[in-house]
């Protein structure tokens, strides 16, 4: 990020836009004002700002369309929605569409400054993740993966773990939400205290309150003795509530009270008990949709959703699938006394092309099936269980676009001639590959990023770096 980050204010009221700029006069931010959506789209297409203050009620278009454009094109811009159309539905829609934060008019200068500082810090952290120094790390607690998305998850866990702030984990089934919760606990100063996990979907609704808060003897039919709940057992440690969106609304109210006060009441008891707990929760649903449709309390959502962690599905983790598959293969080959050492090239191509709807859990089951039913040095396509045995390769996972370079010498010939003509700087080749990919994709950077196997934000940042280098004075 440059010394002075850029802020684009998209506001149809010139007076308000100038007022916002006055609020930020003392902040180290470069501001630019536009009054229409058309101007905003033109500017962000040329140079995406670090942060954008976006009014939803623009004269020529709905500001929500600009927000969706920023998200769809993976622009490295944090969007703060500013509107007078304050309502829960508008806030929910904006946050679901990808807004960093939501401010309702009128607001104080302090509220604006804090929000923009937080947005810039988020952008700074995102930029750091692109060059995160520990790029070779493949394992993190029980996680296995070296893709940029997983390195980002590891970094968030490390940053969030020392705090007592509640963590809200989202992700498809099989992506490792409980592994994430355990990693947070192990990275925290509570690592020597209990880690208690409750699956809210696996316990009958009439028993889950007792499972969480405990009960006294005689509290209900079958309560022949008092029993500690998860809340008491997790005192000084971490309580992980998996599939939190499955929780009954009445129990959500009691959980909210517990989180706010640190006190809970066992079923059938008259007295309150205190507990010092770090809360971590998870769901495979869209929590904002659950709030919108009335199945999850809005106040509980905002109480829990302090530090969000979105676990990526396996299909979006680059070549982690091969890393994980080979790890499982070695483990199960050893257990089953088989000779497997890896996957053949066709099997690797199938694994990279397949969508893995069951994520890591499905991959684990596939590798165990192969190791139990087969034996060879390499896994071949005919060993794959359904549905992978019927998978047709439509397109390669990564379609690498190589630069056109002169053929310096024939394959197998010894190196000859000037090394300066045979070996080019890696940064120069990278720039050429990226620029050629953008050209072949008709200027569509997100599309080029997909083919190159990197994020669009990486390309935008590299382009900004190249432009800064071009405009920098040459050393004398």
C-alpha positions as CSV (number, residue, x, y, z in Angstrom):
1,X,0.0,0.0,0.0
2,X,1.3,3.5,-0.9
3,X,2.3,6.1,1.8
4,X,-1.1,7.8,1.3
5,X,-4.0,5.4,0.6
6,X,-6.7,6.5,-1.8
7,X,-10.3,7.1,-0.8
8,X,-13.0,7.5,-3.4
9,X,-16.2,9.3,-2.1
10,X,-19.2,8.5,-4.2
11,X,-21.9,10.9,-3.0
12,X,-24.5,12.7,-5.1
13,X,-24.7,15.6,-2.6
14,X,-21.7,17.8,-3.3
15,X,-22.2,19.5,0.1
16,X,-22.1,16.2,2.0
17,X,-19.1,15.0,0.0
18,X,-17.2,18.1,1.0
19,X,-18.2,17.7,4.6
20,X,-16.9,14.1,4.6
21,X,-13.6,15.4,3.2
22,X,-13.5,18.0,5.9
23,X,-14.0,15.3,8.6
24,X,-10.9,13.5,7.2
25,X,-8.7,16.6,6.7
26,X,-6.2,15.4,9.4
27,X,-6.1,11.8,8.2
28,X,-3.2,10.7,5.9
29,X,-5.6,9.8,3.1
30,X,-5.9,11.1,-0.5
31,X,-9.6,11.8,-1.3
32,X,-11.4,12.0,-4.6
33,X,-15.1,13.0,-5.1
34,X,-17.6,11.9,-7.7
35,X,-21.3,12.4,-7.8
36,X,-22.5,9.7,-10.1
37,X,-22.1,5.9,-10.5
38,X,-20.8,6.3,-14.0
39,X,-17.9,8.4,-12.8
40,X,-17.2,6.0,-10.1
41,X,-17.1,3.0,-12.4
42,X,-14.8,4.9,-14.8
43,X,-12.3,5.7,-12.0
44,X,-12.2,2.3,-10.3
45,X,-11.7,0.7,-13.7
46,X,-8.6,2.8,-14.2
47,X,-7.2,2.7,-10.6
48,X,-9.1,0.9,-7.9
49,X,-9.0,3.0,-4.7
50,X,-8.0,1.4,-1.4
51,X,-11.4,2.4,0.2
52,X,-14.6,3.7,-1.3
53,X,-17.4,5.5,0.6
54,X,-20.5,4.6,-1.4
55,X,-23.9,6.2,-1.3
56,X,-26.6,3.8,-2.4
57,X,-29.0,6.5,-3.7
58,X,-27.2,7.8,-6.8
59,X,-28.9,9.8,-9.5
60,X,-28.0,7.4,-12.4
61,X,-27.8,4.0,-10.8
62,X,-28.3,2.0,-7.6
63,X,-25.1,2.1,-5.6
64,X,-25.5,-1.6,-4.8
65,X,-24.7,-2.3,-8.4
66,X,-21.3,-0.6,-7.9
67,X,-20.7,-2.7,-4.8
68,X,-21.5,-5.9,-6.7
69,X,-19.2,-4.8,-9.6
70,X,-16.3,-4.3,-7.1
71,X,-16.8,-7.8,-5.6
72,X,-17.4,-9.5,-8.9
73,X,-14.2,-8.2,-10.4
74,X,-12.2,-8.8,-7.2
75,X,-11.0,-5.3,-7.0
76,X,-8.7,-4.6,-4.0
77,X,-11.1,-2.0,-2.6
78,X,-12.9,-2.0,0.8
79,X,-16.4,-0.6,0.3
80,X,-18.1,1.3,3.1
81,X,-21.7,1.8,2.3
82,X,-23.2,5.2,3.4
83,X,-26.9,5.7,3.1
84,X,-29.9,7.3,4.7
85,X,-32.1,4.4,3.7
86,X,-31.3,2.7,7.1
87,X,-33.0,-0.6,7.7
88,X,-32.0,-4.1,8.7
89,X,-32.7,-5.4,5.2
90,X,-30.5,-2.8,3.5
91,X,-27.7,-3.5,5.9
92,X,-28.0,-7.3,5.5
93,X,-28.1,-6.9,1.7
94,X,-25.0,-4.7,1.6
95,X,-23.0,-6.9,3.9
96,X,-24.0,-10.0,2.0
97,X,-23.0,-8.3,-1.3
98,X,-19.5,-7.8,0.1
99,X,-19.4,-4.4,1.9
100,X,-16.8,-4.0,4.5
101,X,-19.1,-1.9,6.8
102,X,-22.3,0.1,6.8
103,X,-22.9,3.6,8.1
104,X,-26.3,5.2,8.4
105,X,-26.7,9.0,7.9
106,X,-26.2,11.1,9.9
107,X,-23.0,10.0,11.6
108,X,-20.3,11.6,13.6
109,X,-16.7,12.4,12.3
110,X,-15.4,9.9,14.9
111,X,-17.6,7.1,13.5
112,X,-16.4,7.8,10.0
113,X,-12.7,8.0,10.9
114,X,-12.8,4.8,12.9
115,X,-14.6,2.9,10.1
116,X,-12.1,4.1,7.4
117,X,-9.1,3.3,9.6
118,X,-10.5,-0.2,10.1
119,X,-11.1,-0.6,6.3
120,X,-7.5,0.6,5.5
121,X,-6.1,-1.9,8.1
122,X,-8.1,-4.7,6.4
123,X,-6.6,-3.7,3.1
124,X,-3.1,-3.5,4.6
125,X,-3.5,-7.0,6.0
126,X,-4.8,-8.3,2.7
127,X,-1.7,-6.9,0.9
128,X,0.5,-8.5,3.5
129,X,-1.1,-11.9,2.9
130,X,-0.1,-11.6,-0.8
131,X,3.5,-11.6,0.3
132,X,3.2,-13.5,3.6
133,X,6.7,-14.6,4.4
134,X,5.8,-18.2,5.4
135,X,4.8,-19.2,1.9
136,X,6.3,-22.7,2.2
137,X,4.3,-23.7,5.2
138,X,2.2,-26.7,4.4
139,X,0.9,-27.7,7.8
140,X,-0.8,-25.6,10.5
141,X,-2.0,-27.6,13.5
142,X,-4.3,-30.2,12.0
143,X,-4.6,-28.3,8.7
144,X,-2.7,-29.4,5.6
145,X,-2.5,-26.9,2.7
146,X,-0.1,-24.3,1.3
147,X,-2.4,-22.4,-1.1
148,X,-2.7,-18.6,-0.6
149,X,-6.3,-18.9,0.7
150,X,-5.2,-21.3,3.4
151,X,-2.2,-19.2,4.3
152,X,-4.6,-16.4,4.8
153,X,-6.7,-18.5,7.1
154,X,-3.6,-19.5,9.1
155,X,-2.7,-15.8,9.5
156,X,-6.2,-14.8,10.7
157,X,-6.1,-17.6,13.3
158,X,-2.7,-16.5,14.6
159,X,-3.9,-12.9,14.8
160,X,-7.2,-13.7,16.4
161,X,-6.3,-16.4,18.8
162,X,-4.7,-14.3,21.6
163,X,-7.9,-12.2,21.9
164,X,-11.0,-13.3,23.7
165,X,-13.1,-12.0,20.8
166,X,-15.7,-14.4,19.4
167,X,-14.9,-16.1,16.2
168,X,-17.5,-17.1,13.6
169,X,-16.4,-19.8,11.2
170,X,-18.3,-20.4,8.0
171,X,-17.7,-23.0,5.3
172,X,-19.2,-25.9,3.4
173,X,-19.4,-29.3,5.1
174,X,-16.0,-31.1,5.2
175,X,-13.9,-27.9,5.0
176,X,-12.5,-28.3,8.6
177,X,-14.5,-26.0,10.8
178,X,-13.8,-27.9,14.0
179,X,-10.1,-28.2,13.0
180,X,-10.2,-24.4,12.7
181,X,-11.8,-24.0,16.2
182,X,-9.2,-26.3,17.7
183,X,-6.4,-24.4,16.0
184,X,-7.7,-21.1,17.5
185,X,-7.8,-22.7,21.0
186,X,-4.2,-24.2,20.6
187,X,-2.9,-20.8,19.5
188,X,-4.5,-19.0,22.4
189,X,-3.3,-18.6,26.0
190,X,-6.2,-21.0,26.9
191,X,-4.5,-23.9,25.2
192,X,-3.9,-25.7,28.6
193,X,-7.6,-25.3,29.5
194,X,-10.6,-27.4,28.2
195,X,-11.8,-27.3,24.6
196,X,-15.4,-28.3,24.6
197,X,-17.3,-28.9,21.3
198,X,-21.1,-29.1,20.9
199,X,-22.8,-30.0,17.6
200,X,-26.1,-28.1,17.8
201,X,-27.5,-30.2,14.8
202,X,-26.7,-33.6,16.4
203,X,-28.5,-33.1,19.7
204,X,-32.3,-33.2,20.0
205,X,-33.9,-29.8,20.6
206,X,-35.3,-30.8,24.0
207,X,-31.9,-31.9,25.3
208,X,-29.5,-29.3,23.8
209,X,-30.2,-26.7,26.6
210,X,-29.2,-29.3,29.2
211,X,-26.1,-30.2,27.1
212,X,-24.9,-26.6,27.1
213,X,-26.0,-25.4,30.5
214,X,-26.4,-28.6,32.5
215,X,-29.2,-29.6,34.8
216,X,-30.0,-30.3,38.4
217,X,-31.4,-33.5,39.7
218,X,-35.2,-33.8,39.0
219,X,-35.2,-31.0,36.5
220,X,-37.1,-33.2,34.0
221,X,-38.1,-36.8,33.5
222,X,-34.9,-38.9,33.5
223,X,-32.7,-36.4,35.3
224,X,-31.8,-38.8,38.1
225,X,-28.7,-36.8,39.0
226,X,-27.3,-33.3,38.5
227,X,-25.0,-32.9,35.4
228,X,-22.5,-30.3,34.4
229,X,-23.1,-28.8,30.9
230,X,-20.6,-27.7,28.3
231,X,-20.6,-24.2,29.7
232,X,-19.3,-25.3,33.1
233,X,-16.8,-27.7,31.7
234,X,-15.4,-25.1,29.3
235,X,-14.7,-22.6,32.2
236,X,-11.3,-20.8,31.5
237,X,-11.2,-22.5,28.1
238,X,-13.0,-22.5,24.8
239,X,-16.6,-23.5,23.9
240,X,-17.1,-24.4,20.3
241,X,-20.7,-24.4,19.1
242,X,-20.9,-26.1,15.7
243,X,-23.9,-25.7,13.4
244,X,-25.0,-22.7,15.5
245,X,-27.7,-21.8,13.0
246,X,-29.6,-25.1,13.9
247,X,-30.2,-23.8,17.5
248,X,-33.8,-23.1,18.5
249,X,-34.7,-19.4,18.8
250,X,-35.6,-19.7,22.5
251,X,-32.2,-21.1,23.3
252,X,-30.6,-18.5,21.2
253,X,-32.0,-15.9,23.6
254,X,-30.4,-17.7,26.6
255,X,-27.1,-18.1,24.8
256,X,-27.1,-14.3,24.0
257,X,-27.7,-13.5,27.7
258,X,-24.9,-15.9,28.6
259,X,-22.4,-14.3,26.2
260,X,-23.3,-10.8,27.3
261,X,-23.2,-11.5,31.1
262,X,-20.9,-14.5,31.4
263,X,-23.6,-16.1,33.6
264,X,-25.9,-19.1,32.9
265,X,-28.6,-21.0,34.7
266,X,-28.6,-24.9,34.6
267,X,-32.0,-26.4,33.8
268,X,-34.1,-26.6,36.9
269,X,-31.7,-24.4,39.0
270,X,-32.5,-21.2,40.8
271,X,-29.0,-19.7,41.0
272,X,-26.8,-18.4,38.3
273,X,-23.3,-19.7,37.6
274,X,-20.4,-17.8,36.2
275,X,-17.9,-19.0,33.5
276,X,-15.0,-17.4,31.7
277,X,-15.3,-18.7,28.2
278,X,-13.9,-18.0,24.7
279,X,-16.7,-18.6,22.2
280,X,-16.1,-20.0,18.8
281,X,-19.1,-21.0,16.6
282,X,-19.5,-22.4,13.1
283,X,-22.1,-23.0,10.4
284,X,-22.3,-24.4,6.9
285,X,-25.3,-22.1,6.1
286,X,-25.3,-18.4,5.1
287,X,-25.8,-16.8,8.5
288,X,-27.1,-13.5,7.1
289,X,-29.8,-15.4,5.1
290,X,-30.8,-17.1,8.4
291,X,-31.1,-13.7,10.0
292,X,-33.0,-12.3,7.1
293,X,-35.5,-15.2,7.1
294,X,-36.0,-15.0,10.9
295,X,-34.4,-18.3,11.9
296,X,-31.4,-16.7,13.6
297,X,-31.5,-13.7,16.0
298,X,-29.9,-10.6,14.5
299,X,-28.5,-9.4,17.9
300,X,-26.9,-12.8,18.5
301,X,-25.4,-12.8,15.0
302,X,-23.7,-9.4,15.6
303,X,-22.6,-10.5,19.0
304,X,-21.0,-13.7,17.6
305,X,-19.8,-12.3,14.3
306,X,-16.8,-10.4,15.7
307,X,-14.0,-12.1,13.8
308,X,-15.3,-14.0,10.8
309,X,-13.2,-16.8,9.2
310,X,-14.5,-18.2,5.9
311,X,-12.9,-21.6,5.1
312,X,-12.5,-22.1,1.4
313,X,-13.9,-25.2,-0.3
314,X,-11.3,-27.7,-1.6
315,X,-12.1,-26.7,-5.3
316,X,-10.8,-23.2,-4.6
317,X,-7.5,-24.3,-2.9
318,X,-5.3,-24.6,-6.0
319,X,-3.2,-27.7,-5.8
320,X,-3.8,-28.4,-2.1
321,X,-5.9,-31.3,-3.3
322,X,-2.8,-33.2,-4.5
323,X,-0.9,-32.3,-1.3
324,X,-3.7,-33.6,0.9
325,X,-4.4,-36.7,-1.3
326,X,-0.8,-37.8,-1.2
327,X,-0.7,-37.3,2.6
328,X,-3.8,-39.5,3.1
329,X,-2.4,-42.0,0.6
330,X,0.9,-42.4,2.6
331,X,-1.0,-42.7,5.8
332,X,-3.4,-45.3,4.6
333,X,-0.8,-47.2,2.6
334,X,1.2,-47.6,5.8
335,X,-1.9,-48.7,7.8
336,X,-2.9,-51.3,5.1
337,X,0.7,-52.4,4.3
338,X,0.4,-51.3,0.7
339,X,3.1,-50.0,-1.7
340,X,1.5,-46.7,-2.9
341,X,3.9,-43.8,-3.3
342,X,1.7,-41.3,-5.3
343,X,-0.8,-40.6,-8.1
344,X,-0.2,-41.0,-11.8
345,X,-0.6,-38.0,-14.1
346,X,-4.1,-38.8,-15.3
347,X,-5.3,-39.3,-11.7
348,X,-3.8,-36.0,-10.7
349,X,-5.6,-34.3,-13.6
350,X,-8.9,-35.8,-12.5
351,X,-8.4,-34.7,-8.9
352,X,-7.6,-31.2,-10.0
353,X,-10.6,-31.0,-12.3
354,X,-13.1,-32.6,-10.0
355,X,-15.3,-30.2,-7.9
356,X,-15.1,-32.1,-4.6
357,X,-18.6,-31.3,-3.2
358,X,-17.7,-33.1,0.0
359,X,-14.4,-31.3,0.3
360,X,-11.6,-32.7,2.4
361,X,-13.8,-35.3,4.1
362,X,-14.8,-36.7,0.7
363,X,-11.1,-36.8,-0.5
364,X,-10.2,-38.6,2.7
365,X,-12.8,-41.3,2.1
366,X,-11.7,-41.7,-1.5
367,X,-8.1,-42.2,-0.5
368,X,-9.0,-44.7,2.1
369,X,-11.1,-46.6,-0.4
370,X,-8.2,-46.7,-2.9
371,X,-5.7,-47.9,-0.2
372,X,-8.0,-50.7,1.1
373,X,-9.1,-52.1,-2.3
374,X,-6.0,-51.7,-4.4
375,X,-2.2,-52.1,-4.3
376,X,0.4,-50.6,-6.7
377,X,3.1,-48.0,-6.8
378,X,0.8,-45.4,-8.2
379,X,-2.9,-44.7,-8.1
380,X,-4.4,-45.0,-11.6
381,X,-7.7,-43.8,-12.9
382,X,-9.2,-47.3,-12.9
383,X,-8.8,-47.5,-9.1
384,X,-11.0,-44.5,-8.5
385,X,-14.4,-45.1,-6.8
386,X,-17.7,-43.5,-7.9
387,X,-18.3,-40.8,-8.9
388,X,-14.6,-40.1,-9.8
389,X,-14.4,-43.2,-12.0
390,X,-17.0,-41.6,-14.4
391,X,-15.5,-38.1,-14.3
392,X,-14.7,-36.7,-17.8
393,X,-11.9,-34.2,-18.0
394,X,-13.5,-31.1,-19.7
395,X,-10.7,-28.6,-19.1
396,X,-7.4,-28.5,-17.2
397,X,-7.5,-26.9,-13.8
398,X,-4.7,-24.5,-14.6
399,X,-4.3,-23.3,-18.1
400,X,-0.8,-21.8,-18.0
401,X,0.0,-19.1,-20.6
402,X,3.7,-19.0,-21.4
403,X,5.4,-16.0,-23.0
404,X,6.7,-16.3,-26.5
405,X,10.5,-16.4,-26.1
406,X,13.2,-17.1,-28.7
407,X,14.5,-20.6,-28.8
408,X,18.0,-20.1,-27.5
409,X,19.2,-23.7,-27.9
410,X,18.0,-27.1,-28.8
411,X,16.6,-29.4,-26.1
412,X,19.4,-31.5,-24.7
413,X,22.1,-29.2,-26.0
414,X,24.6,-27.8,-23.5
415,X,24.2,-24.1,-22.6
416,X,26.2,-21.9,-24.9
417,X,26.4,-18.2,-25.6
418,X,25.9,-15.3,-23.3
419,X,24.0,-16.2,-20.1
420,X,22.4,-12.8,-20.2
421,X,20.5,-13.8,-23.3
422,X,19.6,-17.3,-22.0
423,X,18.5,-16.4,-18.5
424,X,16.0,-13.6,-17.9
425,X,15.0,-12.1,-14.6
426,X,12.0,-13.9,-13.1
427,X,10.1,-10.6,-12.4
428,X,10.4,-9.7,-16.0
429,X,9.0,-13.1,-17.1
430,X,6.2,-12.8,-14.6
431,X,5.2,-9.4,-15.9
432,X,5.2,-10.6,-19.4
433,X,3.1,-13.7,-18.6
434,X,0.5,-11.6,-16.7
435,X,0.3,-8.9,-19.4
436,X,-0.1,-11.5,-22.1
437,X,-2.8,-13.3,-20.2
438,X,-4.7,-10.0,-19.7
439,X,-4.4,-9.3,-23.5
440,X,-5.6,-12.8,-24.4
441,X,-8.6,-12.3,-22.1
442,X,-9.5,-9.0,-23.7
443,X,-8.5,-7.0,-20.7
444,X,-10.7,-9.0,-18.3
445,X,-8.4,-9.3,-15.2
446,X,-10.5,-11.7,-13.2
447,X,-10.7,-14.0,-16.1
448,X,-6.9,-13.8,-16.6
449,X,-6.4,-14.5,-12.9
450,X,-8.5,-17.7,-13.2
451,X,-6.4,-19.0,-16.0
452,X,-3.1,-18.0,-14.2
453,X,-4.3,-19.7,-11.0
454,X,-3.9,-16.5,-8.9
455,X,-6.3,-14.0,-7.4
456,X,-7.4,-10.9,-9.3
457,X,-6.3,-8.7,-6.4
458,X,-2.7,-10.0,-6.9
459,X,-2.8,-8.8,-10.5
460,X,-4.2,-5.4,-9.5
461,X,-1.4,-4.9,-6.9
462,X,1.3,-6.0,-9.2
463,X,0.0,-3.6,-11.9
464,X,0.0,-0.8,-9.3
465,X,3.6,-1.7,-8.4
466,X,4.7,-1.7,-12.1
467,X,3.0,1.7,-12.6
468,X,4.8,3.2,-9.5
469,X,8.1,1.9,-10.8
470,X,7.5,3.4,-14.2
471,X,6.7,6.8,-12.7
472,X,9.6,6.7,-10.2
473,X,12.7,8.8,-11.2
474,X,15.7,6.8,-12.4
475,X,18.6,6.6,-10.0
476,X,21.5,8.9,-11.0
